[in-house]
């Protein structure tokens, strides 16, 4: 048994496809399949249900997969520790973030890249609940999400922003009232995140608390789709400030909505139950610069 076999097993779990797993691991599909069969022979277990293609892991395979992940984390931690002894930070930082975070993640990434240029950062967009679950199960290193209902026993949190909501629009298609209130917003064609997502819930609360009923023209779980619809002039959208969405040619516009203080603080989470990885702890510490200076890294 060797590290590469464990990498192949994990890649197969993440892709659920032999060809894609082989491509991710930079080997041919026959090589990957042969090495996984060798692993099964060494363990005396069938790990994968397959014929010409992948079907699923066996119950035994799921148990071995959990150990493979633990061993790979230890392997990666060993390499990161050795690099840290030489004053370097290497490896992958897995960051989960909510859509429309109210804090432009590019500000964090720029800070981390400057401090740790050899670090690879993997971004995954998830709901707040998924971020908490994956942090707890060590599938993520850090989470950027709303800091409401966070268990202080399980997580340390670093507040970075208290975002306000405003209207995102294309000035070529819309000229909203100034100052803008929620009654004005309710009359506009709106594009919103899908029902159940944290930011959508905040928008709905702001409207319903004033006796207004949201009736969005467009609903999506992808921020990119919202941007495309806004640029096309199909709708406006409610987004937090410092969301990093105004750039483009021509640029979009954002104006605050009066009485839009219903958002929870936004910040960075790291788990407490077990010693965090070196990369996670280093980046969490580096992020304190943004907490101390909220203007750092903002677009003029």
N, C-alpha and C positions, 0 to 999 in steps of 0.2 A: 504494500500500500504506500502511496506517495501523495504529495500535495496536489499534483496535477489531476489525479483521479478525483480528489475531493472537489477541485475547481470544476471539473467536467460535470460532476453530479449536481452541484449547485447551479451551474449554468443551465442544465437541463430542466431543473425545477423552475427557474426564472423565465425560461423561454417556452417550455413545454413542446419543444420541437428539436429533433436531433440536428438538423441542418443549421438552424439558427444558433443552437448551443455551440456547435463546432466553429461556426463563423466568429462567435464572440470570443472563443478561446484560441482562435487563430490556428486551428488544425483542420484536417479533412474529417468529413463525417465518418468514414470507416475507421479512422484512428480513434475518434471519440468513442464510437460504439465498442470497438475492441477493448479499449482501456476500461470501460465500464463493466464489460463482461469479465475482465480479469479481476476487477474489484469484487464482483459477485462471487467468483470462484474462490478468492482468497477468504472471503467472509463465510462462504457456504450458504449464501442467502440469495433469493431472487429479489432484487430491489426495484426493478422497472417492469411494468407490463407493456409489452410491445409486440408488433409483428413487423410490418414494413415501416411503421411509424410509431411515435410515442402515444401511449394511451393514458397511463397514470403510474404513480408509485404504489408499490404494495405497502401494506401496513408496516412491514419490516423496513421497507425503503424509507418511509416517512420517519421512522425512529433513527435510522442511520443518518438520514439527511440532517436531522437536528444536531447530531454529534459532529457531522461534517462542518456545519456552520460554526459551531463552537471552536473546533480546531482551526478553522480558517481565521476566525477572529483572533485567536491566540497567535497564529502565525503572523498575521498582519501587525498585531500589537508588538510582537518581538522585533520585527523589522523597524517599526516606527520608534520603538524604544532605543534600538541601536543607533538610528539616525539622530534621535534627540540627544544622545550622548555626545554626538559630534556637532551639536548645535544646528541640526537640520530638522525640518518637519516634512515628512513624506506620507504618502498613502492617500486614501480617499475619505473625505468628509461627506457623510450622507445627511443632507438637510431636507426636511419636510417643511413645506410652507402652504398656507391657505391661499386660495385665489383672492384677489382684491384685499391684500393684507393691510393696506393703510400704512405700509412702510416699504419703500422701494428696496427690494433685496439686493439690487445692484450696488447699493451703498455698502452693505456688508461684504459682498463678494470682492469689491475693489479693495476694501480694507484688509481682508484676509489675503488676497493675492499679493498685496504690497508687503505684508508681514511674513507670509509663508509662500513664496513663489513656486515651490515644488509640489504644493498640495493640489490634489485633484478634487473638485467639488461636484457632487452628484445631487441634482435638485429633483424633488418629486412633489407634485401638487396634490394635496390631500385635504380632507376635512379636518377640523380641530380634533374630533374624536379619533380619527385614524392616526393622527400624529401622536396623540397620547398613547394609543395602543402600541404603535410601532416603536416609540421611544422605550416603553416599558419592556418590550420583547427584544430590544437591541437590534431592531431592523433599521433604526435611524440613530444618528449621533446627536443631532440638535433639531429643534423644531421652532419655526417662526409662525406664531399664531396668536389668537386673542387670549389674554390671560384672565379668563373668567372661569370660575369653578376648578382651579388648579389645586391639586393635592400637594401641600408643601412638604409632606413627608416623602412623597415619591419624586418630586421635581424641584430643582432650583429654577427660579425665573429671573430674567433681566428685562425690566420694562424699557422699551425703546421709543414708544410714541403713544399718544392718545389721539388717534385720528378723528377728524371731523368729516361728515358726509357732505358731498356737493354734487352738482350736476355736471356731467361730462357731455359736451355737445360740439358739433361742428358749426362754427360761426357762419359758414356759407349757407346753412340750412335752417338754423334756429337763432332767435334773439330772445333769450329768456328775460323775464322781468328782473329788475334790480331795485331793491334787494329781493331775493328769491325766497319764497316760503313753500311749505309742503302742499298747500292748496294749489299753488302754481304748478308744482311738480306733477300732481295728480292729473292735471289736464293735458299733459304732454304725452306723446307716444313714447313708451319706455321699453328699454331692453334691460333685463335683470338676470342675475344668476338664478339657477334652478332652485325651486322650492326646497327648503330643508337646509340649505347651506347657510353658514353663520351670518354672512353679510346680508343675504337676502332676508333673513329673519329680522335683522336690525332695521332694514328698510321697511319691511311690513309693519313692525312695531311702531315706527315713527308715523306711518300713515294711519294705521288703525287707531292709534291713541288719539287721533284728531278726527275720528269718524270718517276717514277716507278709505276706500277700498282699492288696492292696487289691481290693475288690469293690464299687465304687460303685453306689448305687441310681440316681443321676442323673449324667450327664456332659454338659457344655455348653461352648461357647467364649464364652458371654456371662455376665458376672458378674451382670447383672440377673436372669437366669433362676435362678442359684444363690440369690440373695436371696429371690426369690419362693417357691422350694421350702422354704427355711429358715423363712420366716415362716409358711408353711402347715403347718409341723410334719412335712413329709415326710422331712426329713433334717437333719443338721448338715453343716458344711463346715469344711475346714481352710484358714485364711487367715492372712496376716501381720498383725502389729500395725500400727497407724497406717494402716490401709487405708481409713478413712473410711466403713465399712459399718455402724457400730453405730447411727447416727441413724435415727430413725423413731418411730412411735407405734403400739404400744409399742416401746421400743428393744430391739435384740438384745443378747446378751451374748457376751463373748469371754474365754476363759481360756487361759493358756499351756500348752503341752505340754512336759513335761520332756524334755530332750535334743533340742531342736528347733533346733540351731545350724547346720544344713546349708545355709542360704540364703547366696547370694553378696551382697556389698554392693550397695546400690541407689544410683543416682546419675544425673547429667545428663551427656550426651555432646554434643560439638560437633566438627565435622570440622576437620582441620588442613591438608589438602592445598591449599586455596585460601582466600583471605581470606573469612571468614564474613560474612554480612550484618550490617548495623548492629544490627537488632533482635535477632538471635541473640546477638551478642557482648554487647550491653547486658543482656539477660536472663540470660545465663550469668554475667555479673559480678554482677548483682543477687542471683542465687541463692546466692552465697557467704555471704550473711547467714544462710541456713538451715544452711549447712555449719558456720559458726562458732557458731551458737546453735540446736542441734537442737530446742529446746523452742518455737521461734518458730512461731506459727500453729497449734499443737496445740489440739484441742478439749479443754476442761477435763474 
